[in-house]
Amino acid sequence: MAPIPTPSAEPDDSPDTYVGLAAERAERLARERGWATVRALPPGAIITMEYRVGRLNFEVKGGRVARAWKG
């Protein structure tokens, strides 16, 4: 029987710390802190809702992060 895969750990980082930052700066900082995937989305974007370990999502309005969440 094959072993059950163990998901990689997420960075110990709060998404709230990115709110208000310029989108480019927030993405750079998130990658430096260890996020494997950083996704910038416009307001109201239609996205899939599957949870992905190591992914940080940003909703970007006017070039700034308005909301951030894991997965």
C-alpha positions as semicolon CSV with decimal commas, in nm:
position;residue;x (nm);y (nm);z (nm)
1;M;0,000;0,000;0,000
2;A;0,133;0,344;-0,090
3;P;0,197;0,588;0,195
4;I;-0,044;0,875;0,250
5;P;0,126;1,195;0,131
6;T;0,204;1,451;0,397
7;P;0,132;1,809;0,287
8;S;0,417;2,053;0,321
9;A;0,395;2,303;0,604
10;E;0,270;2,655;0,549
11;P;0,476;2,952;0,661
12;D;0,393;3,079;1,009
13;D;0,259;3,403;0,868
14;S;-0,068;3,595;0,904
15;P;-0,243;3,697;0,580
16;D;-0,364;4,014;0,755
17;T;-0,009;4,156;0,749
18;Y;-0,035;4,200;0,370
19;V;-0,354;4,409;0,364
20;G;-0,279;4,765;0,252
21;L;0,056;4,686;0,090
22;A;0,128;4,750;-0,278
23;A;0,055;4,427;-0,468
24;E;0,411;4,384;-0,600
25;R;0,564;4,440;-0,258
26;A;0,317;4,200;-0,093
27;E;0,392;3,926;-0,346
28;R;0,768;3,968;-0,306
29;L;0,738;3,961;0,075
30;A;0,513;3,653;0,069
31;R;0,764;3,462;-0,144
32;E;1,049;3,566;0,087
33;R;0,847;3,434;0,383
34;G;0,809;3,094;0,216
35;W;0,475;3,090;0,035
36;A;0,508;2,851;-0,260
37;T;0,227;3,011;-0,459
38;V;0,101;3,368;-0,445
39;R;-0,215;3,450;-0,641
40;A;-0,329;3,810;-0,707
41;L;-0,695;3,842;-0,804
42;P;-0,916;4,132;-0,906
43;P;-1,227;4,205;-0,698
44;G;-1,510;3,966;-0,778
45;A;-1,291;3,716;-0,964
46;I;-1,441;3,373;-1,011
47;I;-1,203;3,120;-0,859
48;T;-1,201;2,756;-0,758
49;M;-1,243;2,701;-0,386
50;E;-1,011;2,404;-0,332
51;Y;-0,765;2,455;-0,048
52;R;-0,400;2,438;-0,148
53;V;-0,138;2,420;0,122
54;G;0,130;2,683;0,068
55;R;-0,084;2,919;-0,141
56;L;-0,159;3,279;-0,042
57;N;-0,436;3,469;-0,223
58;F;-0,461;3,845;-0,257
59;E;-0,760;4,048;-0,371
60;V;-0,606;4,355;-0,532
61;K;-0,791;4,687;-0,568
62;G;-0,617;4,991;-0,714
63;G;-0,277;4,822;-0,694
64;R;-0,306;4,744;-0,320
65;V;-0,399;4,428;-0,132
66;A;-0,755;4,471;-0,004
67;R;-0,790;4,117;0,134
68;A;-0,561;3,816;0,184
69;W;-0,633;3,453;0,271
70;K;-0,464;3,115;0,276
71;G;-0,538;2,834;0,038
